[in-house]
Structures are given as structure tokens and as C-alpha cells.
Amino acid sequence: MLAVALPAALAAVPAVADDVPGRLEAARAFYAKGDLPRTARELEAALTQLHQRLGKSLAETLPPALAGWQAEAPEIQGLAQAGGGLSVSRAYAKGDSSLNATLILDSPAVEAAVALFASPVARAGTRRVKVGADDALLRFDASTHAGEITLVVGNRVLLEIEGDNLSTGDTLLEAAKGWNLTRIRTLAGQ
């Protein structure tokens, strides 16, 4: 329910409002009275505001549009229904080609990606590449003109860019070089 309501709630949160401390105090008071529904509502509202604030900061770390590409506005979504965490994504387009960059923080999806990097057996068509000083996994299928590049930052942040209708996997690598990895590490407390 929270994952469905969260995107609409995020849009309704004023950018200047920060009543997280008040929401937490209200939740504590409702909890002390045994009013669990209101406790949950206040905690969800506080979490929504925290996700909005953090999501806006993380959105600034998304890769800029490559030359000739158009970028859409970033989307921020809480991942309560998927085990927790936060997702920030942005779509890019150039003609029929598309990219979708996603940053996932503190989610079980990050753990799954860490396992991919640790596995000695790579998926077909996947190779290790460098994005700055960081290792990444690049998979590109020339027959479908689609692929993805994946990075994990500090075992807490999953960065992925998926692409369709691309001429080469180099487009994915070039886009991945646009991540602001230094700022991501700072925001994730790395």
C-alpha cells in the first residue's frame, strides 16, 4: 500500500516543509497511547518526507544526458513493498534509442547485485569494465541492440543503466561515466 501511495504523497510534499521531527514526536506519542494506526501514519509521513529530501539529493547524482539525448525529470520512489530502500531513476531518449538510469539505495536488490560481482561465472555476454576507478558489469546483446551496465557502490547503492535500440554497448559505458560517484558515496555515508 505504501509503494502505491508513496509517489502521489511525494508529489504532495512541499519542498520547504520539514516537519520530520514533529512527525516522529507525534508517532512516539501515539505509540505511547497504543494508537498503532496513527503511529504508522505519522511514521509513513516522516519516511515519505525523508525519502523526498534524500531522493532530490540523489537525483542530482544521475548522469546528465549524453550529447543529442533528452532527459526526463527524475522519479523518486520508496521501495517498502520490495523490502525497503529508495529508488531514483531517470529516462533518456534519442530518436528510437532509450536509456533508463536507476539508483537504488539500501534495498535487497543491492545484495543481489553484489552477488553478481562476486560470482566467477558471468552471464553470457557480460564483461567487466571500469567506470572511473570502479568495477562495473556491462552486458550488451548486438542482436537485440539492448543491454545494461551495473555498478555497486559500497554494498549499499546499486547503479544501473539499461538501454534499448543502441548501436553499441559503448553508449551504456559512456552514460555510466556521468554518475557522480563521489557525491553518491557522501550521501550514502561511505
N, C-alpha and C positions, 0 to 999 in steps of 0.2 A: 504494500500500500504506500509506503514511504517513497519508493522509487517512482511510482506513478505520480504522486502528489508533489514530489520534490522539484521537478523542472518548473512547474507552474508557480510553486512557492518561491523559487529562486528569482523568478521574474518580478514577483511582487515585493521583494525585499528592497527597501530604499538603500541606495549606495551609502548614504551618510549615516544611516541608523546603525547603532551598535549597542543593542541592549542585551548582549550575551550575558554579562554579569547579572543583570536583573532577571533574565530568564532562568539562569541557574539557581539564583536565590529563591525564585518562585517555585521551581521544581523541588528544591530542598524543603520548602515549607509545605507544599502539597504532599510530599512523601512522608513528612513527619505526621501529617494528619491522616495518612492512609489513603489519600485520594490518588490512586495509581493512574487513572485516565488523565487527569490534569498534569500529573508529574510527567507522564510520557509526552503529552502535547507540548509542555514547556521545553523538555529536553530535545524534542524534534525541531522545535522552532530555533533553539540555540544552535543545534547542529546544522540546520539549514543556513543560518547566518554565517557560521564558521566556514562551511563549505563554499559559500558565495565569496567570502573575503579571500580565502586561500585559492579558490578557483580563478578569481580575477588575477591574482599574482602569478599563478602557474600559466594562465593563458598568455601572459607576456613572454613566456619562455618557448612558446610554439615557434616552429620555423616560419620565417617570413615567406611570402610567395616567391617562387623562382621567377626569373625574368620571363615575361609573357604569360604568366599564370595569374589567375584571380583567386583570392582567398575569401572565404565566407567568415562570418562572425564566429568566434569560438563558442562552444557549447559546454556547459558545466553540469555534471550530474553526479549526485550521490549514489553510491553502489550498495546501499543497505540490503537490497534483495539478493545481491551477488556475494554476500559475505562481508561487506564493508568496504570502505575506501572511497575514493573520489576519482572521477574521470573528467578530463578536459580534452576536447577534440576540436579539430577544425578541418573543413573540407576545402580542397583546392581544385580548380579546373582550368584546362587549356584545350579548347575545342572538345574533342571526344575523350581526351585523357583526363583522368582524375586521380587525386591523391587524398588520403584521409590520414591525418596525423592524430595520434591519441597518446595521451599521458595518463597513466593510471598509478595512483598513489595508495599504498597500504591496502592492497587487495590480494585475495588468494591467486589472482591472475599473475601477480608478480612472482609468487613462489613457483608457479608452473613454468614461467619463462626462465627462471633461474635454473630449473632442472634441464631445460633445453641446452643451456650453455654448458652445463656440467656433463651432459651426455656425450660419450665418444662417438656415438652413431648419429650422424646428421641426417635430416630428412633429405630426400632426393632433391638435387638442385640447390641445396643450401651451402653457402660458404661463409667463412669468417672474413670480416673486413674490419677496417679501423675507421672510426668516426672520431677524429682528433686522437686522443690517447686511449679511447675506449674501444673495447671489442664490441662488434655487432654481428648479427647473423643476417645475411642477405639471401633471399630466395627469389629467383626470377625464372619464370617459365616463358621462353621465347615463343612457344607455340600458342599460348593464350594471351601473351603480352601483359601478363599480370605478375605481381609479386609483392614482397614485403621486406622491410628491414626492421630489426628488433634490437633494442639495447636495454640493458638493465643497469640502473644507477643505484649503487649502494644497497642492493637487495630490498629496496623499498619502492622504487619507481620503475615502471615499465614504460618504455617509449617505443612506439611502433608507427610505421608509416606503411600503409597499404596503397597499392597503385594498380590501375586498370588502363588498358589501351596505351601502354608505354612502349616506346621503341626498344629501350634497353633498361637494364637494372641500374645503370648509372644515374638515372633520374632519381631513383629512390635514395641512392647514396648521397647525391648532391643535396637533396632536400633534408636528409638527416644531419648534414653538416650545419644546418641552420638552427638546430636545438641550442638553447642557451644552457649548456650543461653546468656551468659554474653557478648560475642562479638557481637551477633545479636543485643542486646539492645544498645550497644555502637554505632554500625554502623547506627542504626535506630534513634539515638538521644533520647533514652529512659532513 
